């Protein structure tokens, strides 16, 4: 998901992954699956196959852990603030864990176009001293939208296939 906001003389570009379910909805899904698995496991243990209980518990625990990790990664956010002279980059989950400051005139937006339909456009901010890959969690349509917004902000876009117009 790409959001563009204008604030005074600044352009604020917010990049977030698309989220199909929030953490509350994921907890409901985990609860329903856990109840279903445990009902089956308890029914089998009543019949005499008690060895299924630890495996059912392990299955539910692993499902909960993996759904938590996936849900957590959907809350990451990258914020690019483009001012008159500077470009600031902040990234993290819930709060900024990584920040960089660029001089706007020296920033180059490097892109590498996808070679196949299964690849995505690579986008990086580069100024000669530091380089940051942006939007690696975005789908292709959102990456193209991001590039359009960066062009509107008057940043220099460097394409690997510069001879192609589109």
C-alpha positions as CSV (number, residue, x, y, z in Angstrom):
1,X,0.0,0.0,0.0
2,X,1.4,3.4,-1.0
3,X,0.2,6.6,0.5
4,X,1.2,10.1,-0.6
5,X,0.7,13.1,1.7
6,X,1.6,16.7,1.2
7,X,2.5,18.7,4.4
8,X,3.6,22.3,4.0
9,X,6.6,22.1,1.6
10,X,7.2,18.4,2.2
11,X,6.1,15.3,0.4
12,X,5.5,12.2,2.7
13,X,5.5,8.8,1.0
14,X,4.4,5.9,3.2
15,X,5.0,2.3,2.1
16,X,3.3,-0.6,3.8
17,X,2.6,-4.2,2.8
18,X,-0.9,-5.1,1.9
19,X,-2.6,-6.8,4.9
20,X,-5.5,-9.2,4.4
21,X,-6.1,-9.7,8.1
22,X,-5.1,-7.8,11.2
23,X,-3.8,-9.5,14.4
24,X,-7.3,-9.7,16.0
25,X,-8.7,-11.6,12.9
26,X,-5.6,-13.9,12.9
27,X,-6.2,-14.7,16.6
28,X,-9.8,-15.7,15.7
29,X,-8.5,-18.0,12.9
30,X,-6.0,-19.6,15.2
31,X,-8.7,-20.1,17.9
32,X,-11.0,-21.8,15.4
33,X,-8.3,-24.1,14.0
34,X,-7.0,-24.9,17.5
35,X,-10.5,-25.8,18.7
36,X,-11.1,-28.0,15.6
37,X,-7.7,-29.8,15.9
38,X,-8.1,-30.3,19.7
39,X,-11.7,-31.7,19.3
40,X,-10.3,-34.3,16.9
41,X,-7.3,-35.0,19.1
42,X,-9.4,-35.5,22.2
43,X,-11.8,-37.8,20.3
44,X,-8.9,-40.0,19.2
45,X,-7.4,-40.0,22.7
46,X,-10.8,-41.2,24.1
47,X,-10.7,-44.1,21.6
48,X,-7.2,-44.9,22.9
49,X,-4.8,-43.2,20.5
50,X,-3.5,-40.8,23.2
51,X,-0.2,-40.3,21.3
52,X,-2.0,-37.8,19.0
53,X,-2.3,-35.2,21.8
54,X,1.3,-33.9,21.8
55,X,1.4,-33.7,18.0
56,X,-1.8,-31.8,17.9
57,X,-0.5,-29.4,20.5
58,X,2.7,-29.0,18.6
59,X,0.7,-28.4,15.4
60,X,-1.4,-25.7,17.0
61,X,1.6,-24.0,18.6
62,X,3.5,-24.0,15.4
63,X,0.5,-22.6,13.5
64,X,0.1,-19.8,16.1
65,X,3.9,-18.9,16.0
66,X,4.0,-18.8,12.2
67,X,0.8,-16.7,11.9
68,X,2.2,-14.3,14.5
69,X,5.4,-13.9,12.6
70,X,3.6,-13.3,9.3
71,X,1.2,-10.8,10.9
72,X,4.1,-9.0,12.5
73,X,5.9,-8.5,9.2
74,X,2.8,-7.0,7.7
75,X,3.0,-4.1,10.1
76,X,6.4,-2.8,8.8
77,X,6.4,0.6,7.4
78,X,8.8,2.8,5.4
79,X,8.4,6.6,5.4
80,X,10.2,8.7,2.9
81,X,9.9,12.5,3.6
82,X,11.1,14.7,0.8
83,X,11.7,18.3,1.8
84,X,13.2,21.2,-0.2
85,X,16.8,20.2,0.4
86,X,16.7,16.8,2.1
87,X,15.2,13.4,1.9
88,X,14.8,11.3,5.1
89,X,14.1,7.6,5.3
90,X,12.6,5.9,8.3
91,X,11.7,2.2,8.5
92,X,10.5,-0.2,11.2
93,X,7.6,-2.0,12.8
94,X,5.6,0.2,15.2
95,X,8.5,2.7,15.5
96,X,11.5,3.7,13.3
97,X,14.3,1.1,13.7
98,X,16.4,2.4,10.8
99,X,16.8,6.0,9.7
100,X,18.9,7.7,7.0
101,X,19.2,11.3,5.8
102,X,20.1,12.2,2.2
103,X,20.8,15.5,0.5
104,X,18.1,15.8,-2.1
105,X,20.3,17.0,-5.0
106,X,22.6,14.0,-4.6
107,X,20.0,11.3,-4.3
108,X,19.6,8.9,-7.2
109,X,16.7,6.5,-7.4
110,X,18.1,3.3,-9.0
111,X,15.7,0.9,-10.6
112,X,16.2,-2.5,-12.2
113,X,13.3,-3.6,-14.3
114,X,12.0,-7.2,-13.9
115,X,13.3,-9.7,-16.5
116,X,10.4,-12.1,-16.1
117,X,6.8,-11.7,-15.1
118,X,7.5,-13.3,-11.7
119,X,10.1,-10.7,-10.7
120,X,9.5,-7.2,-9.3
121,X,11.1,-3.9,-10.0
122,X,14.0,-3.2,-7.7
123,X,14.1,0.3,-6.2
124,X,16.9,1.8,-4.2
125,X,17.9,5.2,-2.9
126,X,21.6,5.9,-3.5
127,X,23.8,9.0,-2.9
128,X,27.3,7.6,-3.4
129,X,27.8,6.9,0.3
130,X,24.8,4.9,1.3
131,X,22.2,2.9,-0.5
132,X,18.8,1.7,0.8
133,X,16.4,-0.7,-0.9
134,X,12.9,0.5,-0.6
135,X,9.5,-1.2,-1.0
136,X,10.8,-4.8,-1.1
137,X,7.5,-5.9,0.5
138,X,5.4,-4.2,-2.2
139,X,3.7,-5.8,-5.1
140,X,4.6,-4.7,-8.7
141,X,1.7,-2.3,-9.0
142,X,2.6,-0.5,-5.8
143,X,6.3,-0.4,-6.8
144,X,5.3,1.4,-10.1
145,X,3.1,3.8,-8.1
146,X,6.0,4.5,-5.8
147,X,8.3,5.3,-8.8
148,X,5.6,7.7,-10.2
149,X,5.4,9.5,-6.9
150,X,9.2,9.8,-6.7
151,X,9.2,11.2,-10.2
152,X,6.6,13.8,-9.2
153,X,8.8,14.8,-6.3
154,X,11.5,15.6,-8.9
155,X,14.0,13.0,-7.9
156,X,16.4,11.7,-10.5
157,X,15.3,8.2,-11.6
158,X,18.0,5.9,-13.1
159,X,16.7,2.9,-15.0
160,X,18.9,0.0,-16.0
161,X,17.1,-0.1,-19.4
162,X,17.2,3.7,-20.1
163,X,16.6,3.2,-23.8
164,X,13.0,2.0,-23.1
165,X,10.4,4.7,-22.7
166,X,7.9,2.7,-20.7
